Amino acid sequence: MTAVTDQDHTEHADRPDGAKGKKPGGKPSGKGAQGDPADGGHARAEDGRTESAGDAWDDGLIARRVDETTQSTRYPTADSRSAAPAAVTPLVYDGPLRARLEALRELVGLSRTRLDSRTLSEAGRVLDEASARRRLSGQHTVVAIAGATGSGKSQLFNALAGVTISETGVRRPTTAAPIACSWSDGAASLIERLGIPPRLRRRPLPAGDGESPLRGLVLIDLPDHDSAAVQHREHVDRILALVDAVIWVVDPEKYADAVLHERYLRPMAAHAEVMFVVLNQVDRLPGEAAEQVLDDLRRLLDEDGIALGEYGEPGATVLALSALTGDGVGELREALGQFVSERGAPTRRISADVDIAAARLWPVYATQRRTGLSEQAREEFADRLADAVGATAAGEAAERAWLRNANRACGTPWLRLWRWYQDRGEPTTGRLSRPPADEEATARQRVEQAVRTVADRASAGLPTPWAQAVREAAARGAQGLPEALDELSVRAGVPTGRPPRPGWWPVAVLTQACMTILQFLGGLWLMCQIVGVMAPNLGVPVLLMVIGIVGGPLIEWSCRMAARGPARRYGQEAERRLREAAAGCGRARVLDPVAAELLRYREVREQYGRVVGAGR
């Protein structure tokens, strides 16, 4: 079969002789030459000039043309600028894959500020490649033929094409650059994406008995993956990341090569559904040796984690053939034709890429335990902050202040005078407006310990990047927290001024005043009797004085007993107010930022679950 161009094969109406690809006189347009070794034996134009608009090839592909008389190969150069691009139908992803890609895109967006670019590079590459592939033809399937030196992949490439396209020989490496062969129109953009220049693009003639069973196939012959030339290996690695499927060609000598299995097959185990593994050169194996080698190859693939498409199950197709004799090539062509006709390889390839990207992201998103802050952890954090600001001591001080105010209001005048004298005689030293330095340092340590404890509990079980983000959020909130709590304790501590009085206090004060008046009356009465102003009568004045003297302390004691309940409630209210203020300050500075990080992690965890779960 001869090779032709990648377009509709119509003849150009503007040519006077009706010839195709020839100038008047029947000679091929442009000089042809054999492939330069630097190009791996591929076609190269000698003068690099393009043909005229009337003589240009339709889509820029270089066709290998065989002269019927001399059987010599010619390599005309094409001018792709004069060709009208073929209309292509873009690739359409199914609903589940679109949902997974959207979740992966959301996942990367939410994680950019928490994860380094190296961690997200594979996911970003998959998104870029999926977007680029979606804009290209969905009617074509790009399949690469890869193999080691001497495996016969170029020979298999020619056998599938039905014409000698890729050079074969004993010189190693023979294939120096990738060659593309397209069985139908509209594949130019796909081939350009692979970086294959027009001079290395081929196309066989359509089948004589109708439409080719390989219509829609774009076959790529890659250089040797174990080539001594670094550039050849770079070609292989780059194109393998872009094609829709791969045909791995192995020979009986290198099918168990560690480089092949460890560098390529094992990492690509998720792509089993878009993978063919072909044991070539079986004509060299005597008797049942071919079946034995094929079984051993299947065993090695199974150890690599590659699912084998046996018994109707999805997986890699494993075949044995001989590209030299043609034995088994028809079976591969039939399987390849069915594979291409399904047009599902690009979607399965992208889905497998998403699986691999999700597997690599597993350590930074997955956790085996429940994460977050429990109510108990929040309450303990609030208690630690309350202890640091002395909420309990402040409540007790408020209770004592209330009792002291009650004693002053309801006590006897003589006792109040004595307390006033004691208060006046007390030295002012020791009455500090601020706590001692050691107490202040202890309070700061308590605050720092509380922050570390709540950060450790919140980050427990999280993947390392998110645990670090939680700790950093808590540490940022802890800056200035002790000073804020100090100011808070001053504002929300024991209120200034007198505590509020209950309704029975005026009655108690009035009764205490009556007791004092009775003492004065009884004493004045006795004084008048002693002076002689009044008639002697000791009973009544003494009774009045006794009632006043005994009644005053009794009323004071009663008021003190009655004041215990209100004083306790007053102290508890002061403690509660300070606790709530400290908890609110800690929540705004520490708990809320930590909760925001945990919420972000839950969001990305949900997105990661969509990326992983939608494909399982």
C-alpha positions in Angstrom: 0.0 0.0 0.0 1.4 3.4 -0.9 1.1 6.5 1.3 -1.0 9.5 0.4 -1.9 12.8 2.0 -4.2 13.4 5.0 -7.0 15.2 3.3 -9.8 14.3 0.8 -7.4 13.2 -2.0 -9.2 15.4 -4.5 -7.3 16.6 -7.5 -6.6 20.3 -8.0 -8.8 21.8 -10.6 -6.3 24.6 -11.4 -3.6 22.1 -12.7 -3.6 22.1 -16.5 -2.6 18.5 -16.8 -4.9 17.1 -14.1 -1.8 15.5 -12.5 -1.6 15.2 -8.8 1.6 16.1 -7.0 3.6 16.4 -10.2 4.7 19.2 -12.4 4.2 19.2 -16.2 6.3 16.5 -17.6 5.3 13.8 -15.1 8.3 14.4 -12.8 7.7 14.7 -9.1 7.7 18.3 -7.8 10.8 18.9 -5.6 13.8 16.7 -5.3 13.6 13.6 -3.1 16.4 12.1 -1.0 16.7 9.3 1.4 16.3 10.1 5.1 19.1 11.7 6.9 20.5 9.6 9.8 20.0 12.6 12.1 16.3 12.2 11.5 16.3 8.4 12.1 15.9 7.6 8.5 12.8 9.8 8.0 12.0 12.1 5.1 13.7 15.4 4.8 13.3 18.0 2.1 16.5 19.0 0.4 16.0 22.6 -0.3 13.3 23.3 2.4 11.2 25.4 -0.1 7.5 24.9 -0.4 5.6 24.2 -3.6 3.3 26.7 -5.3 -0.2 27.1 -4.1 -1.4 24.9 -6.9 0.9 22.1 -6.1 0.6 22.1 -2.3 -0.4 19.0 -0.3 -3.8 19.4 1.2 -3.0 19.5 5.0 0.7 19.7 5.3 1.4 16.0 5.8 4.4 14.6 4.0 3.5 11.5 2.0 5.9 8.8 1.1 5.3 8.2 -2.6 6.5 5.1 -4.4 7.3 5.6 -8.1 5.7 2.7 -10.0 8.6 2.4 -12.4 11.7 2.8 -10.2 10.2 2.0 -6.7 12.3 4.8 -5.4 10.9 6.9 -2.5 10.4 10.7 -2.9 9.7 13.2 -0.1 8.0 16.3 -1.4 7.7 19.2 1.1 4.3 20.6 1.8 3.0 24.1 2.3 0.4 23.8 5.0 -0.5 27.5 4.7 -2.4 27.0 1.5 -4.5 24.1 2.9 -7.9 24.7 4.4 -8.1 23.1 7.8 -10.4 20.1 8.1 -13.5 20.5 10.3 -13.1 18.5 13.4 -15.5 17.5 16.2 -14.1 18.4 19.6 -13.8 15.7 22.2 -16.7 15.6 24.7 -16.2 14.2 28.2 -18.9 12.3 29.9 -20.7 13.6 33.0 -18.7 11.7 35.6 -15.4 12.7 34.2 -16.5 16.3 33.9 -17.5 16.3 37.5 -14.2 14.8 38.5 -12.2 17.4 36.5 -14.3 20.2 38.0 -13.7 18.9 41.5 -10.0 18.6 40.8 -9.9 22.1 39.6 -11.7 23.3 42.7 -9.4 21.3 44.8 -6.3 22.8 43.3 -7.8 26.3 43.7 -8.6 25.8 47.4 -5.1 24.3 48.1 -2.8 26.8 46.4 -2.3 28.8 49.5 -1.7 25.8 51.7 0.3 23.4 49.5 3.5 24.1 47.5 3.4 24.2 43.7 5.4 20.9 43.4 2.7 19.0 45.3 0.0 20.4 43.0 2.1 20.2 39.8 0.8 16.8 38.7 -2.9 17.8 39.2 -2.3 21.0 37.4 -0.7 19.1 34.5 -3.7 16.8 34.2 -6.1 19.7 34.2 -4.1 21.4 31.4 -3.8 18.3 29.3 -7.5 17.5 29.8 -8.4 21.0 28.7 -6.1 20.9 25.7 -7.3 17.4 24.6 -10.9 18.4 24.9 -10.5 21.1 22.3 -9.0 18.7 19.8 -10.7 16.0 17.6 -12.8 13.5 19.4 -13.0 11.4 16.2 -9.4 10.3 16.4 -7.4 8.1 18.8 -3.7 8.8 19.1 -1.8 5.5 19.8 1.9 5.4 20.3 4.1 2.4 19.6 6.9 2.2 22.2 9.5 -0.4 22.8 13.2 -1.1 23.5 16.0 -1.2 21.1 15.7 -4.1 18.7 12.1 -5.0 19.8 10.8 -4.5 16.2 8.4 -1.7 16.9 9.2 0.1 13.7 8.6 -3.1 11.8 5.3 -3.5 13.5 4.5 0.1 12.7 5.1 -0.6 9.0 3.1 -3.8 9.2 0.1 -2.0 10.6 0.4 0.8 8.0 0.8 -1.7 5.2 3.6 0.3 3.7 7.2 1.0 4.7 7.1 4.3 6.5 9.5 4.0 9.4 13.0 2.8 8.6 14.2 -0.5 10.0 17.6 -2.0 10.2 20.3 -3.4 12.4 21.8 0.0 13.2 20.8 1.1 16.7 19.0 3.3 17.4 17.2 3.3 14.1 14.3 5.6 15.0 15.7 9.0 16.1 12.4 11.0 16.0 8.7 10.2 16.3 6.8 9.5 13.1 3.0 10.0 12.8 0.7 8.1 10.5 -2.9 9.1 10.2 -5.7 7.0 8.7 -8.2 9.8 8.3 -8.5 13.6 7.9 -8.6 16.2 10.7 -5.7 14.9 12.8 -3.3 17.7 12.1 -3.9 19.5 15.4 -3.5 16.3 17.4 -0.1 15.6 15.7 1.0 19.3 16.1 0.3 18.9 19.9 2.8 16.1 19.9 5.4 18.3 18.4 5.9 16.2 15.3 6.8 18.3 12.3 5.1 18.0 8.9 8.1 16.3 7.3 7.6 13.3 9.7 3.9 12.8 9.0 2.6 10.0 6.8 -0.7 8.5 5.7 -1.4 5.2 3.9 -3.8 4.8 1.1 -7.4 3.9 2.2 -8.3 0.2 1.9 -9.3 -0.8 -1.6 -12.4 -2.6 -0.5 -14.0 0.3 1.3 -13.3 2.3 4.5 -10.3 1.2 6.5 -11.1 -0.5 9.8 -8.4 1.7 11.4 -10.2 5.0 10.4 -9.7 7.5 13.1 -6.3 6.1 14.2 -3.2 8.2 14.5 -0.3 5.9 15.0 3.0 7.2 16.4 6.3 5.4 16.1 8.5 6.4 19.1 12.2 6.2 19.5 13.6 3.5 21.7 12.9 4.2 25.4 16.2 2.7 26.4 18.2 4.6 23.7 21.7 5.8 24.6 20.7 9.2 23.2 19.1 11.4 25.9 17.0 13.3 23.4 15.4 10.0 22.2 14.3 9.2 25.8 13.0 12.7 26.2 10.8 12.3 23.1 9.4 9.1 24.5 8.6 10.5 27.9 7.0 13.7 26.5 4.8 11.9 24.0 3.7 9.1 26.3 2.2 11.8 28.5 0.1 13.2 25.6 -1.2 10.2 23.6 -4.5 8.4 24.2 -3.1 4.8 24.2 0.2 2.9 24.0 1.3 -0.3 22.3 4.2 -1.6 24.2 6.3 -3.9 22.0 8.6 -6.4 23.8 10.8 -9.1 22.5 11.6 -12.5 24.0 15.0 -11.2 25.2 13.9 -7.9 26.9 10.3 -8.5 28.0 11.4 -8.7 31.6 13.7 -5.7 31.5 13.7 -3.9 34.8 13.8 -0.5 33.2 10.6 -1.2 31.2 8.7 -2.4 34.2 9.9 0.0 36.9 10.1 3.2 34.8 7.1 2.8 32.5 4.7 -0.1 33.0 4.4 0.0 36.8 3.8 3.8 37.0 1.3 3.5 34.2 -0.7 0.6 35.8 -3.7 2.8 36.0 -3.7 3.2 32.2 -4.3 -0.6 31.7 -7.5 0.0 29.7 -5.6 2.1 27.1 -2.6 -0.2 26.9 -1.6 -3.0 24.5 1.4 -5.2 25.3 2.7 -7.1 22.3 5.2 -9.9 22.4 7.0 -9.5 19.0 9.4 -11.9 17.2 7.6 -15.1 18.4 8.8 -16.6 15.1 12.2 -16.9 16.9 10.7 -19.1 19.7 10.5 -22.9 19.0 7.5 -25.0 19.9 5.5 -24.0 22.9 8.1 -21.5 24.1 6.0 -18.6 22.8 3.1 -19.5 25.1 5.5 -20.0 28.0 7.1 -16.6 27.4 3.6 -15.0 27.0 2.4 -16.5 30.3 5.5 -15.2 32.0 4.9 -11.8 30.5 1.3 -11.8 31.9 2.7 -12.8 35.3 5.1 -9.8 35.3 2.3 -7.5 34.2 0.1 -8.7 37.1 3.0 -8.1 39.5 3.2 -4.6 38.1 -0.4 -4.0 39.1 -1.6 -3.9 35.5 -5.1 -5.4 35.0 -5.3 -7.8 32.1 -8.2 -7.6 29.8 -9.1 -11.3 30.0 -12.5 -13.0 30.1 -14.2 -9.8 29.0 -12.8 -7.7 31.9 -11.4 -4.2 31.2 -7.6 -4.1 31.2 -4.5 -4.3 29.0 -4.6 -6.4 25.8 -1.7 -8.9 25.7 -0.9 -10.5 22.3 1.9 -12.4 20.7 2.8 -11.8 17.0 5.6 -11.6 14.5 5.8 -8.4 12.6 8.3 -10.0 10.2 6.1 -12.9 9.2 2.8 -11.2 9.8 1.6 -13.9 12.2 -0.8 -12.3 14.7 -0.6 -8.8 13.1 -4.2 -9.2 11.8 -5.4 -10.0 15.3 -3.7 -6.8 16.6 -5.2 -4.8 13.7 -8.7 -6.1 14.5 -8.3 -5.4 18.2 -6.9 -2.0 17.4 -9.7 -1.2 15.0 -12.4 -2.1 17.5 -10.5 -0.1 20.1 -10.4 3.0 17.9 -14.0 2.6 16.8 -15.2 2.9 20.4 -13.7 6.4 20.6 -13.4 6.0 24.4 -9.6 6.0 24.7 -9.1 9.7 25.3 -11.7 9.8 28.1 -10.3 6.6 29.7 -6.8 8.1 29.5 -7.8 11.3 31.2 -9.7 9.4 33.8 -6.6 7.3 34.6 -4.5 10.5 34.8 -7.0 11.8 37.4 -6.7 8.6 39.3 -2.9 8.9 39.4 -3.0 12.6 40.4 -5.5 11.7 43.2 -3.3 8.9 44.4 -0.3 11.2 44.6 -2.4 13.7 46.6 -3.6 11.1 49.1 -1.0 11.9 51.8 -1.9 15.6 51.8 -5.7 15.2 52.0 -6.6 11.9 53.5 -7.0 11.2 57.2 -8.1 8.1 59.0 -9.7 9.8 62.0 -12.2 12.5 62.8 -10.8 15.9 62.8 -11.8 19.2 64.3 -12.4 20.8 67.8 -14.8 19.1 70.2 -16.9 21.1 72.6 -14.8 19.7 75.4 -11.6 21.1 73.9 -13.3 24.5 73.4 -14.5 24.6 77.0 -11.1 23.6 78.3 -9.5 26.3 76.3 -11.9 28.9 77.7 -11.3 27.6 81.3 -7.5 28.0 80.8 -8.0 31.6 79.6 -10.3 32.3 82.5 -7.7 31.0 84.9 -5.1 33.1 83.2 -7.1 36.3 83.7 -8.1 35.2 87.3 -11.8 35.0 86.7 -12.3 32.9 89.9 -10.3 35.3 92.0 -12.2 38.2 90.5 -15.5 36.6 91.4 -14.4 36.0 94.9 -13.2 39.6 95.2 -16.5 40.8 93.9 -18.3 38.7 96.5 -16.1 40.1 99.3 -16.7 43.6 98.1 -20.5 43.0 98.2 -20.3 41.7 101.8 -18.0 44.5 102.8 -20.4 47.1 101.4 -23.3 45.3 103.2 -21.4 45.4 106.5 -20.6 49.0 106.1 -24.2 49.9 105.3 -25.9 47.8 108.0 -23.2 47.7 110.7 -23.3 49.7 114.0 -21.9 53.2 113.9 -19.2 52.2 116.5 -18.1 49.2 114.4 -18.0 51.3 111.3 -16.0 54.0 113.0 -13.5 51.3 114.2 -13.1 49.9 110.6 -12.6 53.4 109.2 -9.9 53.9 111.7 -8.3 50.6 110.8 -8.5 51.3 107.1 -6.9 54.7 107.6 -4.1 53.3 109.6 -3.2 50.6 107.0 -0.1 51.4 104.9 -0.6 52.0 101.2 2.3 49.7 100.3 1.1 46.4 98.8 -1.9 48.0 97.1 -0.8 47.5 93.6 -2.8 48.5 90.5 -1.1 45.7 88.6 -0.3 42.1 89.7 3.3 41.3 90.6 5.7 40.5 87.8 5.9 36.8 88.7 2.1 36.5 88.6 2.0 38.3 85.2 4.6 35.9 83.8 2.7 32.9 85.1 -0.5 34.2 83.4 1.3 34.6 80.1 2.6 31.1 80.3 -0.9 29.8 81.0 -2.1 31.6 77.9 0.7 30.2 75.7 0.1 26.7 77.1 -3.7 27.0 76.4 -3.0 28.0 72.8 -0.5 25.2 72.2 -2.9 22.6 73.7 -5.9 23.7 71.5 -3.7 23.8 68.4 -2.4 20.3 69.0 -5.9 19.0 69.5 -7.2 20.8 66.4 -4.4 19.5 64.2 -4.4 15.9 65.5 -4.9 13.5 62.7 -4.6 16.1 59.9 -2.2 15.7 57.0 1.1 17.5 57.6 0.4 20.6 55.5 -3.0 21.2 57.0 -1.8 20.5 60.5 0.9 23.0 60.0 -1.6 25.6 58.7 -3.7 25.1 61.8 -0.8 25.6 64.2 0.3 28.7 62.3 -3.2 30.1 62.5 -3.2 29.5 66.3 0.3 31.0 66.7 -0.8 34.2 64.8 -3.8 34.5 67.1 -1.7 34.0 70.2 0.4 37.1 69.4 -0.9 39.9 71.6 -3.5 37.6 73.3 -2.0 38.1 76.9 -2.0 41.8 76.6 -5.6 41.8 75.3 -6.6 39.6 78.2 -5.0 42.0 80.6 -7.0 44.9 79.2 -10.1 42.8 79.3 -9.6 41.9 82.9 -9.4 45.6 83.8 -12.6 46.4 81.8 -14.7 43.4 82.7 -13.3 42.6 86.1 -14.7 43.8 89.4 -16.9 46.9 88.6 -15.9 50.2 90.1 -18.2 51.9 92.6 -20.5 50.4 95.1 -22.2 47.1 94.3 -26.0 47.2 93.9 -28.1 47.0 97.0 -31.2 44.7 97.5 -34.6 46.2 98.4 -34.4 45.3 102.1 -31.2 47.3 102.7 -33.1 50.6 103.5 -35.2 48.8 106.1 -32.1 47.3 107.7 -30.3 50.7 107.7 -33.3 52.4 109.2 -33.6 49.8 111.9 -29.9 50.1 112.7 -30.4 53.9 112.9 -33.3 53.3 115.3 -31.1 51.1 117.5 -28.5 53.9 117.6 -31.2 56.4 118.4 -32.4 54.2 121.3 -28.8 54.1 122.7 -28.6 57.9 122.5 -32.0 58.4 124.1 -31.2 55.9 126.9 -27.8 57.5 127.5 -29.2 61.0 127.4 -32.0 60.0 129.7 -29.5 58.6 132.2 -27.4 61.7 131.9 -30.3 63.9 132.7 -31.2 61.9 135.8 -27.6 62.1 137.0 -27.5 65.8 136.5 -30.9 66.1 138.3 -32.9 67.5 135.4 -35.2 64.5 135.5 -36.6 62.3 138.2 -34.6 59.2 138.9 -36.0 56.2 137.0 -33.3 53.7 135.8 -35.5 51.1 134.4 -36.7 52.8 131.2 -33.4 54.4 130.0 -31.4 51.3 130.8 -33.9 49.2 128.8 -33.6 51.6 125.9 -29.8 51.4 126.0 -29.9 47.6 126.2 -32.2 47.4 123.3 -30.0 49.6 121.2 -26.8 48.0 122.2 -28.0 44.4 121.7 -30.2 45.2 118.7 -27.5 46.9 116.6 -25.1 43.9 116.4 -28.1 41.6 116.1 -29.3 43.5 113.1 -25.8 43.6 111.6 -25.4 39.8 112.0 -28.8 39.2 110.4 -27.9 41.5 107.5 -24.6 39.6 107.1 -26.4 36.3 106.9 -29.0 37.7 104.5 -26.3 39.2 102.3 -24.4 35.9 101.7 -26.8 34.8 98.9 -26.8 38.1 97.0 -23.0 38.5 97.5 -22.4 35.0 96.1 -24.6 35.6 93.1 -22.8 39.0 92.5 -19.4 37.3 92.6 -20.6 34.5 90.3 -21.9 37.1 87.8 -18.6 38.9 87.9 -16.8 35.6 87.3 -19.1 34.6 84.5 -18.7 38.0 82.8 -15.0 37.8 82.9 -15.0 34.2 81.7 -17.2 35.1 78.8 -15.1 38.1 77.9 -11.9 35.9 78.0 -13.5 33.2 76.0 -14.8 35.7 73.4 -11.3 37.1 73.1 -9.7 33.7 72.7 -12.4 32.6 70.2 -11.9 35.7 68.0 -8.1 35.5 68.1 -7.5 31.7 68.1 -10.5 29.5 67.8 -12.1 31.3 64.8 -8.9 31.2 62.7 -8.3 27.6 63.6 -12.0 26.8 62.7 -11.5 28.6 59.4 -8.5 26.3 58.6 -10.5 23.2 59.6 -13.4 24.3 57.4 -11.1 24.9 54.5 -9.7 21.4 55.0 -13.2 19.9 55.1 -14.0 21.6 51.9 -10.9 20.3 50.1 -11.5 16.9 51.7 -15.0 16.9 50.2 -13.6 17.9 46.8 -11.0 15.2 47.0 -13.7 12.7 47.8 -15.5 13.7 44.6 -12.3 13.4 42.6 -11.6 9.9 44.0 -15.1 8.6 44.7 -16.6 9.5 41.3 -14.2 7.2 39.6 -14.7 4.2 41.9 
